[in-house]
Amino acid sequence: MDILSWIIVGLIAGWLAGAVMKGGGYGVVGDIIIGIVGAIIGGYLATTVFGVPSAVDGINFTSIFVAFLGAVLTIAIARALSPRTSV
């Protein structure tokens, strides 16, 4: 997958994950980064745990779905590890 595909899939997956997780938003660059990290994590988990070869391999529904699940997991872990602030 070339860099443009990673950016497009990352943007879509990051935006969807941010909308589902009801956060304050990460902006376009943040969504792309969350989506790309989610694609890496989701692709790794899909390959090792579920035995799906090449889970993230282009701009298609499967790649976006796997990247979305990985991005949701990434956001959940980041929120769990971040310190809580009281208002």
PDB file of N, CA, C and O in Angstrom:
ATOM      1  N   MET A   1       0.853  -1.171   0.000  1.00  0.00           N
ATOM      2  CA  MET A   1       0.000   0.000   0.000  1.00  0.00           C
ATOM      3  C   MET A   1       0.898   1.232   0.000  1.00  0.00           C
ATOM      4  O   MET A   1       1.816   1.320   0.815  1.00  0.00           O
ATOM      5  N   ASP A   2       0.655   2.172  -0.886  1.00  0.00           N
ATOM      6  CA  ASP A   2       1.493   3.360  -0.944  1.00  0.00           C
ATOM      7  C   ASP A   2       1.056   4.387   0.096  1.00  0.00           C
ATOM      8  O   ASP A   2       0.016   4.232   0.736  1.00  0.00           O
ATOM      9  N   ILE A   3       1.851   5.426   0.254  1.00  0.00           N
ATOM     10  CA  ILE A   3       1.630   6.408   1.311  1.00  0.00           C
ATOM     11  C   ILE A   3       0.303   7.145   1.158  1.00  0.00           C
ATOM     12  O   ILE A   3      -0.335   7.466   2.160  1.00  0.00           O
ATOM     13  N   LEU A   4      -0.120   7.416  -0.054  1.00  0.00           N
ATOM     14  CA  LEU A   4      -1.397   8.095  -0.259  1.00  0.00           C
ATOM     15  C   LEU A   4      -2.561   7.228   0.211  1.00  0.00           C
ATOM     16  O   LEU A   4      -3.519   7.739   0.791  1.00  0.00           O
ATOM     17  N   SER A   5      -2.485   5.936  -0.031  1.00  0.00           N
ATOM     18  CA  SER A   5      -3.525   5.021   0.448  1.00  0.00           C
ATOM     19  C   SER A   5      -3.561   4.991   1.966  1.00  0.00           C
ATOM     20  O   SER A   5      -4.639   4.993   2.561  1.00  0.00           O
ATOM     21  N   TRP A   6      -2.388   4.964   2.602  1.00  0.00           N
ATOM     22  CA  TRP A   6      -2.337   4.978   4.071  1.00  0.00           C
ATOM     23  C   TRP A   6      -2.972   6.255   4.615  1.00  0.00           C
ATOM     24  O   TRP A   6      -3.702   6.216   5.606  1.00  0.00           O
ATOM     25  N   ILE A   7      -2.694   7.385   3.967  1.00  0.00           N
ATOM     26  CA  ILE A   7      -3.250   8.654   4.442  1.00  0.00           C
ATOM     27  C   ILE A   7      -4.768   8.672   4.277  1.00  0.00           C
ATOM     28  O   ILE A   7      -5.479   9.102   5.185  1.00  0.00           O
ATOM     29  N   ILE A   8      -5.270   8.217   3.141  1.00  0.00           N
ATOM     30  CA  ILE A   8      -6.716   8.217   2.898  1.00  0.00           C
ATOM     31  C   ILE A   8      -7.427   7.266   3.853  1.00  0.00           C
ATOM     32  O   ILE A   8      -8.426   7.637   4.470  1.00  0.00           O
ATOM     33  N   VAL A   9      -6.917   6.036   3.977  1.00  0.00           N
ATOM     34  CA  VAL A   9      -7.527   5.068   4.900  1.00  0.00           C
ATOM     35  C   VAL A   9      -7.415   5.580   6.331  1.00  0.00           C
ATOM     36  O   VAL A   9      -8.361   5.458   7.110  1.00  0.00           O
ATOM     37  N   GLY A  10      -6.263   6.154   6.683  1.00  0.00           N
ATOM     38  CA  GLY A  10      -6.076   6.697   8.029  1.00  0.00           C
ATOM     39  C   GLY A  10      -7.023   7.832   8.335  1.00  0.00           C
ATOM     40  O   GLY A  10      -7.560   7.914   9.440  1.00  0.00           O
ATOM     41  N   LEU A  11      -7.238   8.716   7.363  1.00  0.00           N
ATOM     42  CA  LEU A  11      -8.156   9.833   7.566  1.00  0.00           C
ATOM     43  C   LEU A  11      -9.579   9.342   7.794  1.00  0.00           C
ATOM     44  O   LEU A  11     -10.256   9.797   8.716  1.00  0.00           O
ATOM     45  N   ILE A  12     -10.030   8.423   6.962  1.00  0.00           N
ATOM     46  CA  ILE A  12     -11.395   7.907   7.090  1.00  0.00           C
ATOM     47  C   ILE A  12     -11.563   7.153   8.409  1.00  0.00           C
ATOM     48  O   ILE A  12     -12.523   7.387   9.143  1.00  0.00           O
ATOM     49  N   ALA A  13     -10.632   6.250   8.706  1.00  0.00           N
ATOM     50  CA  ALA A  13     -10.733   5.445   9.927  1.00  0.00           C
ATOM     51  C   ALA A  13     -10.594   6.309  11.174  1.00  0.00           C
ATOM     52  O   ALA A  13     -11.322   6.101  12.145  1.00  0.00           O
ATOM     53  N   GLY A  14      -9.681   7.266  11.170  1.00  0.00           N
ATOM     54  CA  GLY A  14      -9.495   8.148  12.318  1.00  0.00           C
ATOM     55  C   GLY A  14     -10.703   9.026  12.566  1.00  0.00           C
ATOM     56  O   GLY A  14     -11.105   9.235  13.711  1.00  0.00           O
ATOM     57  N   TRP A  15     -11.287   9.543  11.484  1.00  0.00           N
ATOM     58  CA  TRP A  15     -12.485  10.376  11.636  1.00  0.00           C
ATOM     59  C   TRP A  15     -13.651   9.554  12.190  1.00  0.00           C
ATOM     60  O   TRP A  15     -14.359  10.005  13.090  1.00  0.00           O
ATOM     61  N   LEU A  16     -13.849   8.347  11.650  1.00  0.00           N
ATOM     62  CA  LEU A  16     -14.925   7.489  12.142  1.00  0.00           C
ATOM     63  C   LEU A  16     -14.708   7.116  13.610  1.00  0.00           C
ATOM     64  O   LEU A  16     -15.647   7.147  14.405  1.00  0.00           O
ATOM     65  N   ALA A  17     -13.484   6.768  13.965  1.00  0.00           N
ATOM     66  CA  ALA A  17     -13.190   6.398  15.350  1.00  0.00           C
ATOM     67  C   ALA A  17     -13.400   7.578  16.289  1.00  0.00           C
ATOM     68  O   ALA A  17     -13.939   7.410  17.383  1.00  0.00           O
ATOM     69  N   GLY A  18     -12.978   8.772  15.871  1.00  0.00           N
ATOM     70  CA  GLY A  18     -13.190   9.965  16.695  1.00  0.00           C
ATOM     71  C   GLY A  18     -14.666  10.261  16.891  1.00  0.00           C
ATOM     72  O   GLY A  18     -15.075  10.695  17.968  1.00  0.00           O
ATOM     73  N   ALA A  19     -15.474  10.028  15.853  1.00  0.00           N
ATOM     74  CA  ALA A  19     -16.912  10.259  15.957  1.00  0.00           C
ATOM     75  C   ALA A  19     -17.567   9.232  16.874  1.00  0.00           C
ATOM     76  O   ALA A  19     -18.455   9.574  17.655  1.00  0.00           O
ATOM     77  N   VAL A  20     -17.139   7.994  16.785  1.00  0.00           N
ATOM     78  CA  VAL A  20     -17.723   6.934  17.608  1.00  0.00           C
ATOM     79  C   VAL A  20     -17.306   7.072  19.070  1.00  0.00           C
ATOM     80  O   VAL A  20     -18.112   6.836  19.970  1.00  0.00           O
ATOM     81  N   MET A  21     -16.068   7.448  19.308  1.00  0.00           N
ATOM     82  CA  MET A  21     -15.558   7.531  20.679  1.00  0.00           C
ATOM     83  C   MET A  21     -15.954   8.834  21.378  1.00  0.00           C
ATOM     84  O   MET A  21     -15.631   9.014  22.552  1.00  0.00           O
ATOM     85  N   LYS A  22     -16.636   9.734  20.695  1.00  0.00           N
ATOM     86  CA  LYS A  22     -17.178  10.973  21.273  1.00  0.00           C
ATOM     87  C   LYS A  22     -16.128  11.793  22.022  1.00  0.00           C
ATOM     88  O   LYS A  22     -16.326  12.170  23.177  1.00  0.00           O
ATOM     89  N   GLY A  23     -15.022  12.059  21.353  1.00  0.00           N
ATOM     90  CA  GLY A  23     -13.972  12.860  21.970  1.00  0.00           C
ATOM     91  C   GLY A  23     -14.073  14.307  21.548  1.00  0.00           C
ATOM     92  O   GLY A  23     -15.002  14.709  20.848  1.00  0.00           O
ATOM     93  N   GLY A  24     -13.103  15.074  21.984  1.00  0.00           N
ATOM     94  CA  GLY A  24     -13.052  16.468  21.625  1.00  0.00           C
ATOM     95  C   GLY A  24     -12.579  16.690  20.203  1.00  0.00           C
ATOM     96  O   GLY A  24     -12.599  17.819  19.711  1.00  0.00           O
ATOM     97  N   GLY A  25     -12.161  15.643  19.547  1.00  0.00           N
ATOM     98  CA  GLY A  25     -11.666  15.746  18.176  1.00  0.00           C
ATOM     99  C   GLY A  25     -10.165  15.903  18.159  1.00  0.00           C
ATOM    100  O   GLY A  25      -9.581  16.443  19.099  1.00  0.00           O
ATOM    101  N   TYR A  26      -9.547  15.443  17.114  1.00  0.00           N
ATOM    102  CA  TYR A  26      -8.102  15.488  16.999  1.00  0.00           C
ATOM    103  C   TYR A  26      -7.653  16.316  15.812  1.00  0.00           C
ATOM    104  O   TYR A  26      -6.449  16.481  15.614  1.00  0.00           O
ATOM    105  N   GLY A  27      -8.558  16.839  15.022  1.00  0.00           N
ATOM    106  CA  GLY A  27      -8.203  17.588  13.832  1.00  0.00           C
ATOM    107  C   GLY A  27      -7.852  16.643  12.693  1.00  0.00           C
ATOM    108  O   GLY A  27      -7.804  15.427  12.879  1.00  0.00           O
ATOM    109  N   VAL A  28      -7.612  17.195  11.534  1.00  0.00           N
ATOM    110  CA  VAL A  28      -7.345  16.379  10.351  1.00  0.00           C
ATOM    111  C   VAL A  28      -6.051  15.591  10.513  1.00  0.00           C
ATOM    112  O   VAL A  28      -6.020  14.389  10.246  1.00  0.00           O
ATOM    113  N   VAL A  29      -4.984  16.257  10.948  1.00  0.00           N
ATOM    114  CA  VAL A  29      -3.695  15.572  11.100  1.00  0.00           C
ATOM    115  C   VAL A  29      -3.773  14.524  12.202  1.00  0.00           C
ATOM    116  O   VAL A  29      -3.245  13.423  12.050  1.00  0.00           O
ATOM    117  N   GLY A  30      -4.423  14.857  13.299  1.00  0.00           N
ATOM    118  CA  GLY A  30      -4.587  13.896  14.390  1.00  0.00           C
ATOM    119  C   GLY A  30      -5.402  12.691  13.968  1.00  0.00           C
ATOM    120  O   GLY A  30      -5.077  11.561  14.334  1.00  0.00           O
ATOM    121  N   ASP A  31      -6.465  12.920  13.198  1.00  0.00           N
ATOM    122  CA  ASP A  31      -7.270  11.809  12.695  1.00  0.00           C
ATOM    123  C   ASP A  31      -6.459  10.899  11.780  1.00  0.00           C
ATOM    124  O   ASP A  31      -6.585   9.676  11.842  1.00  0.00           O
ATOM    125  N   ILE A  32      -5.627  11.497  10.932  1.00  0.00           N
ATOM    126  CA  ILE A  32      -4.790  10.699  10.042  1.00  0.00           C
ATOM    127  C   ILE A  32      -3.809   9.851  10.858  1.00  0.00           C
ATOM    128  O   ILE A  32      -3.628   8.664  10.585  1.00  0.00           O
ATOM    129  N   ILE A  33      -3.187  10.463  11.846  1.00  0.00           N
ATOM    130  CA  ILE A  33      -2.217   9.730  12.671  1.00  0.00           C
ATOM    131  C   ILE A  33      -2.910   8.617  13.445  1.00  0.00           C
ATOM    132  O   ILE A  33      -2.421   7.488  13.469  1.00  0.00           O
ATOM    133  N   ILE A  34      -4.045   8.919  14.079  1.00  0.00           N
ATOM    134  CA  ILE A  34      -4.796   7.894  14.809  1.00  0.00           C
ATOM    135  C   ILE A  34      -5.217   6.781  13.861  1.00  0.00           C
ATOM    136  O   ILE A  34      -5.135   5.604  14.214  1.00  0.00           O
ATOM    137  N   GLY A  35      -5.662   7.136  12.674  1.00  0.00           N
ATOM    138  CA  GLY A  35      -6.088   6.132  11.695  1.00  0.00           C
ATOM    139  C   GLY A  35      -4.955   5.262  11.204  1.00  0.00           C
ATOM    140  O   GLY A  35      -5.131   4.054  11.051  1.00  0.00           O
ATOM    141  N   ILE A  36      -3.783   5.850  10.952  1.00  0.00           N
ATOM    142  CA  ILE A  36      -2.635   5.069  10.497  1.00  0.00           C
ATOM    143  C   ILE A  36      -2.141   4.155  11.610  1.00  0.00           C
ATOM    144  O   ILE A  36      -1.839   2.987  11.362  1.00  0.00           O
ATOM    145  N   VAL A  37      -2.054   4.669  12.827  1.00  0.00           N
ATOM    146  CA  VAL A  37      -1.673   3.814  13.955  1.00  0.00           C
ATOM    147  C   VAL A  37      -2.717   2.714  14.142  1.00  0.00           C
ATOM    148  O   VAL A  37      -2.369   1.566  14.417  1.00  0.00           O
ATOM    149  N   GLY A  38      -3.985   3.061  13.995  1.00  0.00           N
ATOM    150  CA  GLY A  38      -5.053   2.065  14.086  1.00  0.00           C
ATOM    151  C   GLY A  38      -4.946   1.013  13.003  1.00  0.00           C
ATOM    152  O   GLY A  38      -5.217  -0.162  13.250  1.00  0.00           O
ATOM    153  N   ALA A  39      -4.552   1.421  11.796  1.00  0.00           N
ATOM    154  CA  ALA A  39      -4.379   0.458  10.703  1.00  0.00           C
ATOM    155  C   ALA A  39      -3.233  -0.501  11.007  1.00  0.00           C
ATOM    156  O   ALA A  39      -3.325  -1.696  10.726  1.00  0.00           O
ATOM    157  N   ILE A  40      -2.169   0.019  11.573  1.00  0.00           N
ATOM    158  CA  ILE A  40      -1.032  -0.842  11.928  1.00  0.00           C
ATOM    159  C   ILE A  40      -1.440  -1.823  13.023  1.00  0.00           C
ATOM    160  O   ILE A  40      -1.184  -3.022  12.914  1.00  0.00           O
ATOM    161  N   ILE A  41      -2.070  -1.318  14.070  1.00  0.00           N
ATOM    162  CA  ILE A  41      -2.489  -2.185  15.176  1.00  0.00           C
ATOM    163  C   ILE A  41      -3.568  -3.159  14.723  1.00  0.00           C
ATOM    164  O   ILE A  41      -3.490  -4.352  15.017  1.00  0.00           O
ATOM    165  N   GLY A  42      -4.573  -2.659  14.009  1.00  0.00           N
ATOM    166  CA  GLY A  42      -5.644  -3.526  13.531  1.00  0.00           C
ATOM    167  C   GLY A  42      -5.142  -4.577  12.560  1.00  0.00           C
ATOM    168  O   GLY A  42      -5.567  -5.731  12.623  1.00  0.00           O
ATOM    169  N   GLY A  43      -4.243  -4.194  11.662  1.00  0.00           N
ATOM    170  CA  GLY A  43      -3.666  -5.151  10.720  1.00  0.00           C
ATOM    171  C   GLY A  43      -2.846  -6.207  11.414  1.00  0.00           C
ATOM    172  O   GLY A  43      -2.899  -7.381  11.047  1.00  0.00           O
ATOM    173  N   TYR A  44      -2.085  -5.802  12.416  1.00  0.00           N
ATOM    174  CA  TYR A  44      -1.287  -6.756  13.183  1.00  0.00           C
ATOM    175  C   TYR A  44      -2.178  -7.742  13.923  1.00  0.00           C
ATOM    176  O   TYR A  44      -1.942  -8.949  13.885  1.00  0.00           O
ATOM    177  N   LEU A  45      -3.201  -7.228  14.594  1.00  0.00           N
ATOM    178  CA  LEU A  45      -4.103  -8.108  15.339  1.00  0.00           C
ATOM    179  C   LEU A  45      -4.897  -9.026  14.414  1.00  0.00           C
ATOM    180  O   LEU A  45      -5.102 -10.199  14.728  1.00  0.00           O
ATOM    181  N   ALA A  46      -5.343  -8.499  13.281  1.00  0.00           N
ATOM    182  CA  ALA A  46      -6.103  -9.327  12.340  1.00  0.00           C
ATOM    183  C   ALA A  46      -5.240 -10.450  11.783  1.00  0.00           C
ATOM    184  O   ALA A  46      -5.727 -11.559  11.565  1.00  0.00           O
ATOM    185  N   THR A  47      -3.968 -10.170  11.554  1.00  0.00           N
ATOM    186  CA  THR A  47      -3.070 -11.186  11.014  1.00  0.00           C
ATOM    187  C   THR A  47      -2.683 -12.213  12.061  1.00  0.00           C
ATOM    188  O   THR A  47      -2.736 -13.413  11.791  1.00  0.00           O
ATOM    189  N   THR A  48      -2.293 -11.767  13.260  1.00  0.00           N
ATOM    190  CA  THR A  48      -1.801 -12.704  14.272  1.00  0.00           C
ATOM    191  C   THR A  48      -2.911 -13.425  15.019  1.00  0.00           C
ATOM    192  O   THR A  48      -2.798 -14.624  15.276  1.00  0.00           O
ATOM    193  N   VAL A  49      -3.969 -12.730  15.367  1.00  0.00           N
ATOM    194  CA  VAL A  49      -5.028 -13.340  16.175  1.00  0.00           C
ATOM    195  C   VAL A  49      -6.036 -14.101  15.315  1.00  0.00           C
ATOM    196  O   VAL A  49      -6.413 -15.228  15.636  1.00  0.00           O
ATOM    197  N   PHE A  50      -6.467 -13.473  14.219  1.00  0.00           N
ATOM    198  CA  PHE A  50      -7.527 -14.068  13.409  1.00  0.00           C
ATOM    199  C   PHE A  50      -7.020 -14.743  12.145  1.00  0.00           C
ATOM    200  O   PHE A  50      -7.803 -15.374  11.436  1.00  0.00           O
ATOM    201  N   GLY A  51      -5.738 -14.628  11.846  1.00  0.00           N
ATOM    202  CA  GLY A  51      -5.163 -15.292  10.685  1.00  0.00           C
ATOM    203  C   GLY A  51      -5.609 -14.737   9.347  1.00  0.00           C
ATOM    204  O   GLY A  51      -5.635 -15.463   8.354  1.00  0.00           O
ATOM    205  N   VAL A  52      -5.959 -13.456   9.306  1.00  0.00           N
ATOM    206  CA  VAL A  52      -6.384 -12.823   8.060  1.00  0.00           C
ATOM    207  C   VAL A  52      -5.148 -12.261   7.364  1.00  0.00           C
ATOM    208  O   VAL A  52      -4.553 -11.310   7.871  1.00  0.00           O
ATOM    209  N   PRO A  53      -4.742 -12.811   6.224  1.00  0.00           N
ATOM    210  CA  PRO A  53      -3.563 -12.276   5.547  1.00  0.00           C
ATOM    211  C   PRO A  53      -3.880 -10.958   4.836  1.00  0.00           C
ATOM    212  O   PRO A  53      -4.931 -10.828   4.208  1.00  0.00           O
ATOM    213  N   SER A  54      -3.000 -10.012   4.933  1.00  0.00           N
ATOM    214  CA  SER A  54      -3.141  -8.710   4.264  1.00  0.00           C
ATOM    215  C   SER A  54      -4.480  -8.046   4.567  1.00  0.00           C
ATOM    216  O   SER A  54      -5.256  -7.748   3.659  1.00  0.00           O
ATOM    217  N   ALA A  55      -4.741  -7.818   5.849  1.00  0.00           N
ATOM    218  CA  ALA A  55      -6.017  -7.227   6.253  1.00  0.00           C
ATOM    219  C   ALA A  55      -6.137  -5.774   5.792  1.00  0.00           C
ATOM    220  O   ALA A  55      -7.236  -5.312   5.486  1.00  0.00           O
ATOM    221  N   VAL A  56      -5.032  -5.060   5.741  1.00  0.00           N
ATOM    222  CA  VAL A  56      -5.030  -3.673   5.294  1.00  0.00           C
ATOM    223  C   VAL A  56      -4.161  -3.611   4.046  1.00  0.00           C
ATOM    224  O   VAL A  56      -2.935  -3.557   4.132  1.00  0.00           O
ATOM    225  N   ASP A  57      -4.816  -3.621   2.871  1.00  0.00           N
ATOM    226  CA  ASP A  57      -4.044  -3.729   1.629  1.00  0.00           C
ATOM    227  C   ASP A  57      -4.520  -2.793   0.524  1.00  0.00           C
ATOM    228  O   ASP A  57      -4.300  -3.082  -0.653  1.00  0.00           O
ATOM    229  N   GLY A  58      -5.144  -1.714   0.857  1.00  0.00           N
ATOM    230  CA  GLY A  58      -5.594  -0.762  -0.164  1.00  0.00           C
ATOM    231  C   GLY A  58      -6.777   0.033   0.341  1.00  0.00           C
ATOM    232  O   GLY A  58      -7.151  -0.058   1.510  1.00  0.00           O
ATOM    233  N   ILE A  59      -7.357   0.803  -0.539  1.00  0.00           N
ATOM    234  CA  ILE A  59      -8.532   1.583  -0.165  1.00  0.00           C
ATOM    235  C   ILE A  59      -9.760   0.742  -0.479  1.00  0.00           C
ATOM    236  O   ILE A  59     -10.269   0.750  -1.600  1.00  0.00           O
ATOM    237  N   ASN A  60     -10.222   0.018   0.528  1.00  0.00           N
ATOM    238  CA  ASN A  60     -11.420  -0.803   0.388  1.00  0.00           C
ATOM    239  C   ASN A  60     -12.111  -0.900   1.745  1.00  0.00           C
ATOM    240  O   ASN A  60     -11.583  -0.432   2.754  1.00  0.00           O
ATOM    241  N   PHE A  61     -13.286  -1.505   1.762  1.00  0.00           N
ATOM    242  CA  PHE A  61     -14.074  -1.571   2.991  1.00  0.00           C
ATOM    243  C   PHE A  61     -13.340  -2.333   4.087  1.00  0.00           C
ATOM    244  O   PHE A  61     -13.339  -1.905   5.241  1.00  0.00           O
ATOM    245  N   THR A  62     -12.720  -3.450   3.743  1.00  0.00           N
ATOM    246  CA  THR A  62     -12.035  -4.267   4.745  1.00  0.00           C
ATOM    247  C   THR A  62     -10.901  -3.491   5.397  1.00  0.00           C
ATOM    248  O   THR A  62     -10.752  -3.522   6.618  1.00  0.00           O
ATOM    249  N   SER A  63     -10.106  -2.801   4.601  1.00  0.00           N
ATOM    250  CA  SER A  63      -8.994  -2.023   5.147  1.00  0.00           C
ATOM    251  C   SER A  63      -9.492  -0.921   6.068  1.00  0.00           C
ATOM    252  O   SER A  63      -8.937  -0.712   7.147  1.00  0.00           O
ATOM    253  N   ILE A  64     -10.532  -0.220   5.649  1.00  0.00           N
ATOM    254  CA  ILE A  64     -11.074   0.860   6.469  1.00  0.00           C
ATOM    255  C   ILE A  64     -11.666   0.302   7.764  1.00  0.00           C
ATOM    256  O   ILE A  64     -11.499   0.899   8.827  1.00  0.00           O
ATOM    257  N   PHE A  65     -12.351  -0.832   7.682  1.00  0.00           N
ATOM    258  CA  PHE A  65     -12.954  -1.436   8.870  1.00  0.00           C
ATOM    259  C   PHE A  65     -11.888  -1.895   9.869  1.00  0.00           C
ATOM    260  O   PHE A  65     -12.017  -1.654  11.069  1.00  0.00           O
ATOM    261  N   VAL A  66     -10.845  -2.549   9.381  1.00  0.00           N
ATOM    262  CA  VAL A  66      -9.767  -3.004  10.253  1.00  0.00           C
ATOM    263  C   VAL A  66      -9.042  -1.809  10.871  1.00  0.00           C
ATOM    264  O   VAL A  66      -8.728  -1.819  12.062  1.00  0.00           O
ATOM    265  N   ALA A  67      -8.776  -0.778  10.063  1.00  0.00           N
ATOM    266  CA  ALA A  67      -8.125   0.425  10.577  1.00  0.00           C
ATOM    267  C   ALA A  67      -9.022   1.142  11.587  1.00  0.00           C
ATOM    268  O   ALA A  67      -8.532   1.673  12.584  1.00  0.00           O
ATOM    269  N   PHE A  68     -10.324   1.161  11.335  1.00  0.00           N
ATOM    270  CA  PHE A  68     -11.280   1.770  12.266  1.00  0.00           C
ATOM    271  C   PHE A  68     -11.252   1.055  13.615  1.00  0.00           C
ATOM    272  O   PHE A  68     -11.189   1.704  14.659  1.00  0.00           O
ATOM    273  N   LEU A  69     -11.299  -0.272  13.598  1.00  0.00           N
ATOM    274  CA  LEU A  69     -11.260  -1.029  14.856  1.00  0.00           C
ATOM    275  C   LEU A  69      -9.947  -0.788  15.604  1.00  0.00           C
ATOM    276  O   LEU A  69      -9.939  -0.635  16.826  1.00  0.00           O
ATOM    277  N   GLY A  70      -8.848  -0.756  14.866  1.00  0.00           N
ATOM    278  CA  GLY A  70      -7.564  -0.462  15.489  1.00  0.00           C
ATOM    279  C   GLY A  70      -7.506   0.945  16.045  1.00  0.00           C
ATOM    280  O   GLY A  70      -6.920   1.161  17.105  1.00  0.00           O
ATOM    281  N   ALA A  71      -8.101   1.912  15.356  1.00  0.00           N
ATOM    282  CA  ALA A  71      -8.117   3.294  15.829  1.00  0.00           C
ATOM    283  C   ALA A  71      -8.970   3.440  17.092  1.00  0.00           C
ATOM    284  O   ALA A  71      -8.604   4.171  18.012  1.00  0.00           O
ATOM    285  N   VAL A  72     -10.101   2.745  17.131  1.00  0.00           N
ATOM    286  CA  VAL A  72     -10.935   2.767  18.343  1.00  0.00           C
ATOM    287  C   VAL A  72     -10.150   2.186  19.513  1.00  0.00           C
ATOM    288  O   VAL A  72     -10.182   2.733  20.615  1.00  0.00           O
ATOM    289  N   LEU A  73      -9.454   1.092  19.284  1.00  0.00           N
ATOM    290  CA  LEU A  73      -8.631   0.483  20.328  1.00  0.00           C
ATOM    291  C   LEU A  73      -7.514   1.440  20.754  1.00  0.00           C
ATOM    292  O   LEU A  73      -7.215   1.552  21.943  1.00  0.00           O
ATOM    293  N   THR A  74      -6.910   2.116  19.810  1.00  0.00           N
ATOM    294  CA  THR A  74      -5.845   3.077  20.111  1.00  0.00           C
ATOM    295  C   THR A  74      -6.365   4.231  20.958  1.00  0.00           C
ATOM    296  O   THR A  74      -5.716   4.631  21.925  1.00  0.00           O
ATOM    297  N   ILE A  75      -7.524   4.768  20.609  1.00  0.00           N
ATOM    298  CA  ILE A  75      -8.110   5.861  21.387  1.00  0.00           C
ATOM    299  C   ILE A  75      -8.471   5.393  22.792  1.00  0.00           C
ATOM    300  O   ILE A  75      -8.232   6.107  23.766  1.00  0.00           O
ATOM    301  N   ALA A  76      -9.046   4.195  22.900  1.00  0.00           N
ATOM    302  CA  ALA A  76      -9.419   3.665  24.220  1.00  0.00           C
ATOM    303  C   ALA A  76      -8.191   3.488  25.108  1.00  0.00           C
ATOM    304  O   ALA A  76      -8.230   3.823  26.291  1.00  0.00           O
ATOM    305  N   ILE A  77      -7.102   2.963  24.548  1.00  0.00           N
ATOM    306  CA  ILE A  77      -5.873   2.784  25.326  1.00  0.00           C
ATOM    307  C   ILE A  77      -5.279   4.131  25.715  1.00  0.00           C
ATOM    308  O   ILE A  77      -4.834   4.308  26.849  1.00  0.00           O
ATOM    309  N   ALA A  78      -5.270   5.083  24.780  1.00  0.00           N
ATOM    310  CA  ALA A  78      -4.728   6.416  25.080  1.00  0.00           C
ATOM    311  C   ALA A  78      -5.526   7.102  26.183  1.00  0.00           C
ATOM    312  O   ALA A  78      -4.951   7.747  27.060  1.00  0.00           O
ATOM    313  N   ARG A  79      -6.837   6.965  26.140  1.00  0.00           N
ATOM    314  CA  ARG A  79      -7.666   7.570  27.191  1.00  0.00           C
ATOM    315  C   ARG A  79      -7.461   6.888  28.548  1.00  0.00           C
ATOM    316  O   ARG A  79      -7.487   7.546  29.588  1.00  0.00           O
ATOM    317  N   ALA A  80      -7.256   5.570  28.530  1.00  0.00           N
ATOM    318  CA  ALA A  80      -7.054   4.838  29.775  1.00  0.00           C
ATOM    319  C   ALA A  80      -5.704   5.204  30.402  1.00  0.00           C
ATOM    320  O   ALA A  80      -5.577   5.212  31.627  1.00  0.00           O
ATOM    321  N   LEU A  81      -4.713   5.501  29.588  1.00  0.00           N
ATOM    322  CA  LEU A  81      -3.384   5.811  30.096  1.00  0.00           C
ATOM    323  C   LEU A  81      -3.180   7.285  30.423  1.00  0.00           C
ATOM    324  O   LEU A  81      -2.252   7.630  31.154  1.00  0.00           O
ATOM    325  N   SER A  82      -4.031   8.157  29.895  1.00  0.00           N
ATOM    326  CA  SER A  82      -3.855   9.586  30.141  1.00  0.00           C
ATOM    327  C   SER A  82      -4.374   9.954  31.531  1.00  0.00           C
ATOM    328  O   SER A  82      -5.352   9.383  32.013  1.00  0.00           O
ATOM    329  N   PRO A  83      -3.708  10.909  32.160  1.00  0.00           N
ATOM    330  CA  PRO A  83      -4.156  11.312  33.508  1.00  0.00           C
ATOM    331  C   PRO A  83      -5.497  12.044  33.438  1.00  0.00           C
ATOM    332  O   PRO A  83      -5.768  12.807  32.510  1.00  0.00           O
ATOM    333  N   ARG A  84      -6.301  11.789  34.424  1.00  0.00           N
ATOM    334  CA  ARG A  84      -7.612  12.444  34.501  1.00  0.00           C
ATOM    335  C   ARG A  84      -7.457  13.827  35.107  1.00  0.00           C
ATOM    336  O   ARG A  84      -6.699  14.015  36.059  1.00  0.00           O
ATOM    337  N   THR A  85      -8.184  14.803  34.548  1.00  0.00           N
ATOM    338  CA  THR A  85      -8.192  16.145  35.113  1.00  0.00           C
ATOM    339  C   THR A  85      -9.602  16.473  35.582  1.00  0.00           C
ATOM    340  O   THR A  85     -10.581  16.147  34.911  1.00  0.00           O
ATOM    341  N   SER A  86      -9.697  17.107  36.718  1.00  0.00           N
ATOM    342  CA  SER A  86     -11.016  17.468  37.229  1.00  0.00           C
ATOM    343  C   SER A  86     -11.264  18.943  36.947  1.00  0.00           C
ATOM    344  O   SER A  86     -10.338  19.754  36.921  1.00  0.00           O
ATOM    345  N   VAL A  87     -12.517  19.266  36.739  1.00  0.00           N
ATOM    346  CA  VAL A  87     -12.881  20.647  36.397  1.00  0.00           C
ATOM    347  C   VAL A  87     -13.386  21.348  37.627  1.00  0.00           C
ATOM    348  O   VAL A  87     -13.748  22.523  37.563  1.00  0.00           O
TER     349      VAL A  87
END
